[in-house]
Amino acid sequence: RFSGTFVGNAESTSPPPAATSPPAVAATLPAVPTIPVVPTIVGVPNTVAESVLNPNEVKPPASGTRKARVLYDYEAADSTELALLADEMITVYSLPGMDPDWLIGERGNQKGKVPVTYLELLS
């Protein structure tokens, strides 16, 4: 016959569950989520945002373009990206304010964002 009490390992080093409960922090959180506001000047185009969103409309810089060999196939997620095939050569460059993990890639008359990790930069 077993009693209603379970006797575990007496050498256990873990504290009882009640001792590990975190303190309540709900009172410090805002009740309503906030949306960040980005200031803009009316009538002045945001050229950095426009060039990143519309890579087909940007012109390459006079200097700073490089050749790159594509390491892996890449399927474009949307119309702002350029699909890539492994071992092809493309021209790449960066734009001011652009995410450093991406470059603008050009192949003939096609242009779009490409991930840096898929490229071997040359020259």
TIVO-112780 format. One line per 4 residues: number of its first residue (from 1); their letters; for each residue x, y, z of N, C-alpha, C, O. Coordinates in steps of 0.001 Angstrom, whole numbers, always signed. Atoms other than C-alpha are relative to their C-alpha. Layout:
<pts>
NUM = a = X:Y:Z:X:Y:Z:X:Y:Z:X:Y:Z; ...
</pts>
This chain:
<pts>
1 = rfsg = +830:-1181:+0:+0:+0:+0:+880:+1251:+0:+1870:+1313:+730; -779:-1243:+101:+1290:+3528:-946:-698:+1118:+731:-1926:+1205:+736; +601:-1165:-644:+775:+6659:+1044:-211:+1079:-1051:+299:+947:-2164; +307:-1075:+944:-461:+9853:-645:+1153:+950:-205:+1010:+1905:-968
5 = tfvg = -1133:-908:+114:+2950:+11508:-332:+1089:-657:-836:+1402:-1833:-648; -1096:+496:+815:+5715:+11123:-2913:+1297:+559:+555:+1395:+1759:+811; -1302:-438:-506:+9287:+11283:-1666:+962:-44:-1176:+1213:-1110:-1738; -913:-82:+1134:+11703:+12482:-4349:+1428:-69:+458:+1712:-468:+1588
9 = naes = -1418:-9:-281:+15459:+12813:-4494:+287:+1084:+1033:+29:+2260:+778; -276:-946:-1076:+16536:+14478:-1258:+1191:+890:-342:+1373:+1927:+296; -1189:-773:+339:+19732:+15768:-2926:-261:+1001:-1132:+682:+1591:-1659; +347:-907:+1089:+17898:+17868:-5513:+484:+1414:+314:+331:+1893:+1438
13 = tspp = -513:-1350:-209:+19484:+21300:-5993:-919:+1061:-568:-655:+2251:-395; +887:-1008:+584:+16605:+22977:-7819:-918:+552:+1080:-1414:-197:+1921; +876:-612:-995:+14581:+25479:-5768:-1443:-371:-273:-1768:-785:-1386; +1419:+292:+221:+10871:+24948:-5307:-586:+971:-1026:-114:+2104:-1123
17 = paat = +558:-840:+1052:+8709:+26351:-8156:-478:+1366:+488:-350:+2340:-253; +502:-1280:-496:+7198:+29110:-5990:+1120:+1014:+151:+873:+2214:+39; -1129:-906:-206:+10668:+30586:-5382:+508:+580:-1310:+1251:+1561:-1287; -528:-462:+1282:+11329:+31058:-9115:-975:+859:-785:-662:+1251:-1910
21 = sppa = +955:-794:+771:+8242:+33017:-10133:+509:+1430:-143:+979:+2021:+830; -517:-1359:+228:+9177:+36379:-11735:-925:+1035:+637:-2117:+781:+815; +841:-1058:-566:+7959:+39635:-10189:-956:+530:-1061:-657:+463:-2253; +1001:-534:+928:+4887:+41209:-11765:+512:+1301:-599:+974:+2178:+131
25 = vaat = -455:-1207:+677:+5777:+43855:-14397:-1104:+613:-848:-851:+1562:-1591; +1091:-476:+840:+2388:+44434:-15993:-304:+1472:+245:-759:+2160:-669; +321:-1382:-316:+1998:+47779:-14242:+900:+978:-743:+528:+2142:-894; -927:-907:+664:+5003:+49236:-16123:-218:+72:-1508:+383:+922:-2165
29 = lpav = +231:+1:+1446:+3720:+48451:-19641:-1090:+998:-366:-2039:+1168:+399; +1067:-915:+399:+1672:+51036:-21568:-1276:-778:-338:-1222:-1903:-834; +1280:+659:+236:-1999:+50209:-21870:-331:-61:-1489:-995:-996:-1936; +324:-64:+1423:-2199:+51196:-25551:+1306:+5:-783:+2199:+793:-473
33 = ptip = -1237:-21:+787:+479:+50353:-28137:+130:+1318:-759:-868:+1898:-1187; -232:-1248:+708:+2071:+53384:-29766:+589:-278:-1369:+1246:-1299:-1570; -530:+116:+1354:+2963:+53878:-33419:+1066:+1071:-166:+793:+2246:+77; -1035:-1018:+164:+6285:+55588:-34160:-356:+954:-1131:-927:+546:-2142
37 = vvpt = +291:-1029:+987:+5976:+58835:-36102:+1312:+435:-628:+2264:+775:+73; -1186:-436:+730:+8519:+59694:-38792:-286:+1373:-571:-1181:+1521:-1403; +275:-1345:+503:+8707:+63431:-39430:+380:+137:-1468:+1400:-399:-1903; -298:-292:+1403:+8578:+64566:-43051:-285:+1465:-264:-1053:+2101:+459
41 = ivgv = +232:-1378:+401:+8680:+67934:-44748:-898:-39:-1226:-569:-681:-2223; +955:+3:+1097:+5693:+68579:-46996:+630:+636:-1228:+1215:+1716:-1145; -515:-530:+1256:+6719:+69080:-50609:+1430:-411:-305:+1901:-184:-1420; -1372:+439:+231:+10229:+67634:-50192:-4:-1516:-114:-351:-2201:+849
45 = pntv = +28:+1457:+151:+10575:+64120:-51613:+1052:-672:+872:+2144:-140:+1072; -941:+801:-785:+12231:+61501:-49451:+760:-878:-989:+330:-1993:-1284; -710:+688:+1077:+14822:+60427:-52028:+585:-1326:+437:+665:-2247:-377; -569:+1272:-460:+16390:+57692:-49874:-1069:-1078:-6:-851:-2166:-538
49 = aesv = +1080:+994:-58:+13077:+55915:-49231:-494:-339:-1400:-749:-1506:-1699; +490:+263:+1350:+11954:+56323:-52845:+972:-863:-782:+548:-1752:-1521; -959:+775:+774:+15192:+54931:-54251:+89:-1434:+503:+350:-2350:-277; -27:+1357:-529:+15095:+51940:-51940:-1251:-743:-422:-1186:-1931:-737
53 = lnpn = +1246:+654:+371:+11457:+51223:-52746:-121:-212:-1504:-800:-1141:-1941; +98:+96:+1457:+11876:+51751:-56494:+1393:-107:-615:+1870:+854:-1219; -1371:+109:+519:+15297:+50391:-57487:+79:+136:-1516:+1140:+466:-2044; -29:-128:+1454:+14311:+50410:-61163:+118:+1454:-447:+463:+1721:-1598
57 = evkp = -53:-1413:+353:+14198:+54223:-61058:+1296:+675:+430:+1501:+1848:+117; -1250:-622:-454:+17621:+54820:-59471:+1073:-153:-1053:+1049:-1082:-1860; -1121:+58:+916:+20751:+55527:-61419:+1238:-403:+807:+1390:+33:+1948; -1202:+398:-739:+24078:+53901:-60445:+888:+1207:+255:+898:+2148:-539
61 = pasg = -914:-1112:-265:+26626:+56204:-58824:+1109:+33:-1043:+1426:-981:-1665; -1075:-156:+978:+29399:+57579:-61027:+1181:-898:+344:+1847:-1422:-549; -1038:+928:-436:+31875:+55577:-58966:-575:-814:+1150:-1558:-414:+1773; +485:+822:-1100:+31420:+52817:-56443:-749:-1239:-447:-1228:-2004:+391
65 = trka = +613:+1242:+460:+29945:+50117:-58674:+1063:-1090:-5:+2242:-826:-240; -913:+1150:-25:+31491:+46660:-58393:-640:-1159:-732:-1861:-1236:-869; +483:+1254:+570:+31207:+43359:-60157:-155:-995:+1136:+580:-945:+2123; +209:+1038:-1010:+29896:+40433:-58152:-392:-1294:-700:-1093:-1289:-1711
69 = rvly = +394:+1320:+480:+29581:+36711:-58767:-1049:-536:+964:-868:-493:+2181; +1092:+526:-810:+26347:+35147:-57546:+385:-1397:+483:+774:-2253:-312; -384:+1284:-596:+27004:+32244:-55152:-1128:-1025:-17:-878:-2220:-175; +1153:+898:-102:+23475:+30784:-54905:-1165:+575:-785:-1249:+1787:-985
73 = dyea = +1238:-466:+616:+20171:+30954:-56752:-800:+774:+1043:-800:+415:+2220; +839:-788:-900:+17852:+33575:-55237:-1284:+358:-734:-1244:+900:-1838; +1296:-338:+572:+14134:+33966:-55926:-467:+1322:+596:-560:+1460:+1816; +438:-1320:-465:+12938:+37568:-55717:-1326:-115:+747:-2248:-790:+291
77 = adst = +1219:+30:-813:+10307:+38092:-53000:-1063:+955:-536:-2256:+721:-345; +956:-963:+576:+8710:+41086:-54782:+671:+736:-1161:+1797:+414:-1540; -495:-677:+1201:+9184:+43477:-57700:+1187:+918:+264:+1822:+1377:-685; -1162:-843:-288:+11856:+45522:-55871:+1285:-809:+51:+2369:-230:+111
81 = elal = -1180:+859:-77:+14225:+42531:-55767:+338:-596:-1356:-517:-683:-2238; -479:+594:+1236:+16288:+40933:-58518:+268:-1483:+231:+1031:-1843:+1128; -249:+1445:-95:+16184:+37144:-58992:+1410:-288:-510:+1877:+337:-1463; -1392:+305:+348:+19654:+35600:-59207:+173:-1475:-326:-547:-2328:+192
85 = lade = -394:+1374:+309:+21185:+32464:-60706:+1455:-181:+396:+2282:+697:+151; -1362:+273:-443:+24314:+30888:-59262:+984:+126:-1152:+680:-267:-2278; -1119:-177:+932:+27591:+31737:-61070:-181:+1108:-1034:+698:+1290:-1876; +112:-1120:+942:+26203:+34705:-63018:+733:+1211:+558:+942:+1308:+1767
89 = mitv = -690:-1228:-388:+28016:+38068:-62946:-978:+1160:-109:-1680:+1303:-1110; +854:-1184:+5:+26143:+41250:-62005:+813:+1192:+486:+1891:+1026:+1057; -585:-1227:-524:+27024:+44861:-61222:-799:+391:+1231:-2029:+339:+1212; +683:-371:-1232:+26228:+46017:-57681:+502:+1340:+525:+1631:+1746:+253
93 = yslp = -370:-1236:-683:+26242:+49268:-55718:-952:+231:+1154:-2016:-383:+1237; +791:-324:-1175:+24896:+50714:-52501:-571:+1398:-145:-26:+2237:-863; +602:-1328:-29:+22618:+53678:-51925:+70:+541:+1421:+14:-238:+2373; -25:-572:-1344:+22833:+56103:-48992:-1289:-344:+758:-2388:-239:+212
97 = gmdp = +1153:+315:-828:+20542:+55036:-46154:-575:-1382:-223:-1583:-1738:+387; +505:+1330:+310:+20082:+51544:-47547:+483:-1016:+1032:+1570:-867:+1589; -371:+1075:-918:+20139:+48432:-45343:+1327:-597:-464:+1451:-959:-1634; -1320:+502:+422:+23786:+47220:-45342:+4:-1473:-409:+983:-1941:-990
101 = dwli = +78:+1406:+406:+22650:+43607:-45871:-474:-164:-1437:-553:-1285:-1938; +512:+26:+1374:+21349:+44516:-49347:+788:+964:-878:+1314:+1967:-398; -582:-886:+1007:+22794:+46052:-52521:-980:+98:-1158:-1903:-710:-1267; +753:-75:+1250:+21259:+47208:-55787:+814:-774:-1028:+2000:-506:-1221
105 = gerg = -666:+792:+1014:+22098:+44685:-58484:-562:+308:-1375:-1754:+576:-1523; +416:-236:+1386:+21988:+45190:-62253:+489:-1130:-880:+1635:-1569:-783; -324:+996:+1014:+21902:+42600:-65013:-667:+504:-1273:-1890:+439:-1403; +579:-570:+1219:+21453:+44175:-68446:-893:+1178:+362:-443:+2132:+996
109 = nqkg = +925:-1087:-330:+18350:+46371:-68164:-862:-334:+1229:-1788:+409:+1554; +723:+360:-1220:+17064:+44571:-65040:+748:+537:+1212:+1979:+542:+1250; -585:-606:-1174:+17627:+46167:-61657:-844:-352:+1208:-2069:-419:+1104; +753:+269:-1214:+16672:+45314:-58062:+909:-258:+1182:+2125:-378:+1031
113 = kvpv = -762:+275:-1215:+17742:+44697:-54477:+443:-1459:+3:-295:-2346:-426; -536:+1359:-121:+19948:+41642:-53859:+666:-146:+1370:+1272:+808:+1858; -625:+195:-1304:+21138:+40121:-50553:+1517:-175:-143:+1984:-936:-990; -1465:+44:+52:+24877:+40610:-49918:+522:-1414:+236:+1530:-1801:-356
117 = tyle = -496:+1327:-348:+25232:+37094:-48486:-39:-981:-1171:+558:-2054:-1089; +62:+866:+1187:+24447:+35590:-51922:+1066:+360:-1011:+1110:-228:-2091; -945:-532:+969:+27336:+37451:-53574:+1453:-175:+443:+1764:-185:+1634; -1439:-119:-203:+31106:+37258:-53922:+395:+1289:-698:+391:+1355:-1928
121 = lls = -350:-1289:+587:+32195:+40868:-54429:+1389:-73:-614:+2324:-570:+14; -1258:+17:+727:+34976:+41270:-56987:+514:+1423:-200:-202:+2391:+55; -683:-1268:+289:+37402:+44080:-57928:-167:+1016:+1083:+353:+2126:+973
</pts>
